Amino acid sequence: MVRNLNHDTFLVIRYVKRRLTVLIDIDGKHEWRDCIDVPGVRLPRGYYFGTSSVTGDLSDNHDIISLKLYQLTVERSPEEEKRDREVYLPVVDNLKLPGVEAPLEPMSGLALFLIVFFSLVAIVFAIVIGVIIYNKWQEQSRKHFY
């Protein structure tokens, strides 16, 4: 969407009160459109914001003209202050990714028992049928009419 345009494209990344918002202006009209808005993002303190130009085998040219970084002063309660200090890895509360199914609940003991029981019954049944067929085949191979 941003290749070979005759105007600059802009991106705003905001992280305020555990909400990560990304806004874009790719039309050159100075009108911001929502790109993503994710509530419940917990980022640890003491990290740095960085940019990279590595694109792998697909080469592309993006010029970063400027970065403007602001630290907002937000009043926090002592509980919020303590909770934010305990974050060591970036975490998103209740994140549901598109195309990723929620893990299935584990089977109950009864369901697992029934599956194992009927599987064993089916295996025994198949073995008995196999033995019967093998014995019939043995009888047929012994009978020779001369």
Rosetta silent file (secondary structure, phi, psi, omega in degrees, C-alpha in Angstrom):
SEQUENCE: MVRNLNHDTFLVIRYVKRRLTVLIDIDGKHEWRDCIDVPGVRLPRGYYFGTSSVTGDLSDNHDIISLKLYQLTVERSPEEEKRDREVYLPVVDNLKLPGVEAPLEPMSGLALFLIVFFSLVAIVFAIVIGVIIYNKWQEQSRKHFY
SCORE:     score description
SCORE:     0.000 S_00000001
   1 L     0.000  -21.023 -173.370    0.000    0.000    0.000 S_00000001
   2 L  -111.602   12.088 -178.331    2.893    2.387    0.567 S_00000001
   3 L   -86.495  143.903  172.401    5.093    1.650   -2.447 S_00000001
   4 L    53.188   42.587  176.678    5.883    4.178   -5.156 S_00000001
   5 L   -95.157  152.785 -179.750    3.763    7.002   -3.765 S_00000001
   6 L   -89.860    5.516 -179.136    4.429   10.651   -4.556 S_00000001
   7 L  -135.143  164.558  179.573    3.806   11.754   -0.975 S_00000001
   8 L   -76.414  149.112  173.860    5.101   10.838    2.464 S_00000001
   9 L  -111.934  147.973 -175.071    3.348    8.245    4.577 S_00000001
  10 E  -126.341  152.226 -179.907    3.087    8.557    8.329 S_00000001
  11 E  -138.821  130.787  176.941    2.721    6.143   11.201 S_00000001
  12 E  -118.455  128.349  176.633    1.831    6.935   14.817 S_00000001
  13 E  -116.631  122.849  179.841    2.389    4.377   17.560 S_00000001
  14 E  -122.565  138.298  173.825    0.826    5.145   20.944 S_00000001
  15 E  -132.119  101.456 -177.081    1.065    3.190   24.149 S_00000001
  16 E  -133.517  126.867  176.925   -1.072    4.754   26.864 S_00000001
  17 L    47.783   56.396  176.041   -2.539    2.999   29.902 S_00000001
  18 L    62.640   26.456  178.049   -1.965   -0.541   28.598 S_00000001
  19 E  -127.382  123.303  178.443   -3.445    0.220   25.172 S_00000001
  20 E  -102.455  122.846 -178.199   -1.358   -0.008   22.010 S_00000001
  21 E  -127.012  135.163  175.574   -2.726    1.991   19.090 S_00000001
  22 E  -122.384  125.066  178.235   -1.270    2.346   15.611 S_00000001
  23 E  -117.525  146.342 -178.852   -2.593    5.047   13.276 S_00000001
  24 E  -130.636  151.921  170.734   -1.580    5.533    9.647 S_00000001
  25 E  -133.791   94.261 -177.641   -1.781    8.251    7.020 S_00000001
  26 L  -107.128   -3.746 -179.381   -0.895    6.689    3.691 S_00000001
  27 L   -92.486  -10.520 -178.270   -3.120    8.844    1.481 S_00000001
  28 L    74.971   18.594 -178.621   -1.235   12.086    2.106 S_00000001
  29 L  -101.015    3.172 -177.242   -4.434   13.826    3.257 S_00000001
  30 L    58.229   37.490  175.342   -3.314   14.302    6.873 S_00000001
  31 L  -119.423  122.992 -176.270   -6.223   12.152    8.020 S_00000001
  32 L   -85.511  134.805  174.604   -5.388    9.398   10.480 S_00000001
  33 E  -116.855  144.741  176.996   -6.911    5.956   10.049 S_00000001
  34 E   -69.151  134.045  173.220   -6.862    3.200   12.645 S_00000001
  35 E  -103.053  -58.727  173.629   -4.519    0.373   11.816 S_00000001
  36 E  -141.898  155.418  175.600   -4.680   -1.582   15.072 S_00000001
  37 E  -146.012  108.101 -174.261   -5.971   -0.965   18.571 S_00000001
  38 E  -119.702  111.953  175.227   -5.029   -3.575   21.170 S_00000001
  39 E   -82.826  159.825  175.140   -6.128   -3.194   24.789 S_00000001
  40 L    80.304   20.299  179.427   -4.423   -5.051   27.623 S_00000001
  41 E   -85.243  126.168  177.853   -0.834   -4.702   26.368 S_00000001
  42 E  -117.204  112.451 -179.837    1.702   -4.805   29.184 S_00000001
  43 L  -106.417  140.287  178.092    5.194   -3.719   28.219 S_00000001
  44 L   -74.305  160.399  177.160    8.146   -3.878   30.598 S_00000001
  45 L   -87.209  159.806  173.966   10.116   -0.807   31.556 S_00000001
  46 L    88.422    8.096  177.357   13.707   -0.184   30.601 S_00000001
  47 L   -96.371  172.263 -177.619   13.488   -1.224   26.948 S_00000001
  48 L  -120.048  154.716  174.815   14.317    0.875   23.895 S_00000001
  49 L   -94.570  132.074 -178.117   12.435    1.746   20.724 S_00000001
  50 L  -140.190  162.615  175.533   14.308    0.779   17.594 S_00000001
  51 L  -126.874  156.374 -178.769   13.972    0.539   13.850 S_00000001
  52 L  -137.314  152.069  178.775   15.525   -1.883   11.431 S_00000001
  53 L  -113.450   12.359 -178.992   16.120   -1.906    7.710 S_00000001
  54 L   -77.951  123.726  179.064   16.523   -5.648    7.265 S_00000001
  55 L  -121.234    1.959 -179.822   14.067   -6.975    4.691 S_00000001
  56 L    75.768 -147.215 -178.051   15.636  -10.341    3.807 S_00000001
  57 L   -70.853  -28.359  178.407   15.682  -11.448    0.181 S_00000001
  58 L   -81.246  107.217 -177.400   12.840   -9.128   -0.741 S_00000001
  59 L   -87.781  140.912  179.496   14.531   -5.783   -1.127 S_00000001
  60 L  -151.843  158.064 -176.444   12.541   -2.633   -0.579 S_00000001
  61 L  -118.466  117.053  175.520   13.406    0.965    0.169 S_00000001
  62 L  -129.173  126.173  178.234   11.911    2.764    3.148 S_00000001
  63 L  -103.372  126.015  174.538   13.338    6.031    4.400 S_00000001
  64 L   -93.906  109.590 -175.128   12.706    6.971    7.998 S_00000001
  65 L   -78.067  -43.694 -179.605   12.666   10.733    7.908 S_00000001
  66 L  -157.876  156.260  172.729   12.156   11.381   11.590 S_00000001
  67 L  -126.024  130.219  175.509   11.208    9.830   14.902 S_00000001
  68 L  -120.911  116.168 -178.011    9.466   11.836   17.583 S_00000001
  69 L  -114.456  133.664  179.035    9.298   10.108   20.933 S_00000001
  70 L  -129.585  141.413  172.669    7.386   11.457   23.911 S_00000001
  71 L  -106.582  116.408 -179.199    7.047   10.111   27.396 S_00000001
  72 L   -83.963  140.264  175.269    3.634   10.907   28.769 S_00000001
  73 L   -93.898  115.832 -177.930    3.267   11.536   32.465 S_00000001
  74 L  -122.471  131.227  177.726    0.278    9.595   33.702 S_00000001
  75 L   -72.181  135.162 -178.507   -0.827    9.473   37.306 S_00000001
  76 L  -128.765  148.455  174.829   -0.906    5.931   38.635 S_00000001
  77 L   -77.942  162.625  178.138   -2.223    4.337   41.750 S_00000001
  78 H   -59.073  -33.204  178.344    0.209    2.344   43.922 S_00000001
  79 H   -66.818  -42.403  178.382   -1.381   -0.907   42.686 S_00000001
  80 H   -64.486  -39.659  179.180   -0.818    0.062   39.040 S_00000001
  81 H   -61.930  -45.633  179.506    2.745    1.076   39.813 S_00000001
  82 H   -65.407  -42.875 -178.142    3.450   -2.280   41.488 S_00000001
  83 H   -63.792  -39.724 -179.432    1.739   -4.244   38.705 S_00000001
  84 H   -71.598  -27.448  177.862    3.750   -2.460   35.985 S_00000001
  85 H   -72.085  -25.466 -175.807    7.052   -3.139   37.768 S_00000001
  86 L   -82.701   -3.001 -179.550    6.337   -6.882   37.776 S_00000001
  87 L   -82.753  120.443  179.329    6.183   -7.121   33.965 S_00000001
  88 L  -110.160  -27.218  177.541    9.349   -8.753   32.617 S_00000001
  89 L  -126.003  147.762  176.510    8.172   -9.860   29.180 S_00000001
  90 L   -61.327  134.639 -176.887    5.699   -8.148   26.851 S_00000001
  91 E  -138.334  145.825  173.257    2.228   -9.627   27.398 S_00000001
  92 E  -122.030  123.268  178.400   -1.220   -9.048   25.890 S_00000001
  93 L   -71.732  134.894  173.746   -4.257   -9.913   28.006 S_00000001
  94 L    53.972   42.273  179.900   -6.899  -12.025   26.247 S_00000001
  95 L   -77.569  125.752  174.955   -5.143  -11.957   22.882 S_00000001
  96 L  -120.733  110.436 -179.465   -7.019  -13.846   20.175 S_00000001
  97 L   -83.397  143.675  177.855   -5.098  -14.071   16.942 S_00000001
  98 L   -67.174  135.986  179.092   -7.019  -14.508   13.705 S_00000001
  99 L    84.082   -3.893  179.409   -6.821  -18.046   12.400 S_00000001
 100 L  -107.639  118.974 -179.008   -5.582  -19.451   15.702 S_00000001
 101 L   -79.458  151.008  174.487   -8.055  -21.696   17.479 S_00000001
 102 L   -70.085  144.842 -179.620   -8.314  -21.778   21.244 S_00000001
 103 L   -63.571  143.084 -179.997   -6.795  -24.948   22.720 S_00000001
 104 L   -71.069  149.666  177.578   -9.303  -27.718   23.312 S_00000001
 105 L   -71.151  145.792  179.787  -10.240  -28.596   26.839 S_00000001
 106 L   -66.121  151.817 -178.923   -8.658  -31.828   28.081 S_00000001
 107 L   -71.123  151.026  176.482  -10.859  -34.916   27.995 S_00000001
 108 L   -74.314  165.491 -179.671  -12.542  -36.098   31.149 S_00000001
 109 H   -62.622  -38.725  179.960  -11.448  -39.352   32.764 S_00000001
 110 H   -65.582  -44.689  179.842  -14.637  -41.139   31.661 S_00000001
 111 H   -62.698  -42.676  178.888  -14.246  -40.075   28.023 S_00000001
 112 H   -64.075  -42.168  178.483  -10.621  -41.179   27.986 S_00000001
 113 H   -61.346  -45.847 -178.780  -11.548  -44.539   29.580 S_00000001
 114 H   -63.892  -39.500  178.669  -14.311  -45.162   27.022 S_00000001
 115 H   -63.740  -45.954  179.974  -12.031  -44.335   24.097 S_00000001
 116 H   -65.387  -43.125 -177.988   -9.312  -46.694   25.362 S_00000001
 117 H   -61.565  -51.230 -178.539  -11.843  -49.444   26.205 S_00000001
 118 H   -68.813  -28.940  174.698  -13.576  -49.419   22.829 S_00000001
 119 H   -65.482  -43.987  178.218  -10.229  -49.203   21.028 S_00000001
 120 H   -64.810  -40.742  177.839   -9.039  -52.335   22.841 S_00000001
 121 H   -61.542  -42.844  179.441  -12.338  -54.138   22.079 S_00000001
 122 H   -64.237  -40.035  179.249  -11.965  -53.220   18.386 S_00000001
 123 H   -65.325  -44.580  178.683   -8.356  -54.470   18.323 S_00000001
 124 H   -62.763  -43.395  178.500   -9.339  -57.787   19.969 S_00000001
 125 H   -59.442  -44.486  179.240  -12.261  -58.151   17.543 S_00000001
 126 H   -63.686  -38.991  179.346   -9.950  -57.514   14.571 S_00000001
 127 H   -65.716  -44.116  179.275   -7.446  -60.101   15.877 S_00000001
 128 H   -61.078  -46.342  178.348  -10.205  -62.747   16.334 S_00000001
 129 H   -61.268  -40.775  178.273  -11.533  -62.106   12.818 S_00000001
 130 H   -62.711  -42.077  178.956   -7.979  -62.318   11.464 S_00000001
 131 H   -64.954  -42.879  179.258   -7.364  -65.655   13.195 S_00000001
 132 H   -61.750  -45.758  179.524  -10.646  -67.083   11.867 S_00000001
 133 H   -64.000  -39.509  179.301   -9.842  -65.983    8.318 S_00000001
 134 H   -64.775  -42.379  178.322   -6.315  -67.390    8.592 S_00000001
 135 H   -63.967  -41.050  177.270   -7.644  -70.781    9.827 S_00000001
 136 H   -62.345  -39.903  179.813  -10.167  -70.940    6.950 S_00000001
 137 H   -66.265  -39.061  178.211   -7.396  -70.164    4.505 S_00000001
 138 H   -63.186  -42.332  178.713   -5.224  -72.909    6.041 S_00000001
 139 H   -63.230  -41.575 -179.330   -8.078  -75.442    5.652 S_00000001
 140 H   -67.443  -33.559 -178.867   -8.627  -74.461    2.046 S_00000001
 141 H   -76.764  -21.523  178.487   -4.950  -74.798    1.217 S_00000001
 142 H   -81.926  -26.156 -177.803   -4.784  -78.355    2.699 S_00000001
 143 L   -78.182  114.492  177.672   -7.662  -79.729    0.641 S_00000001
 144 L  -122.325  130.820  177.190   -6.325  -81.084   -2.601 S_00000001
 145 L  -103.563  116.481 -178.982   -8.489  -82.959   -5.039 S_00000001
 146 L  -105.882    0.000    0.000   -6.494  -85.496   -7.065 S_00000001
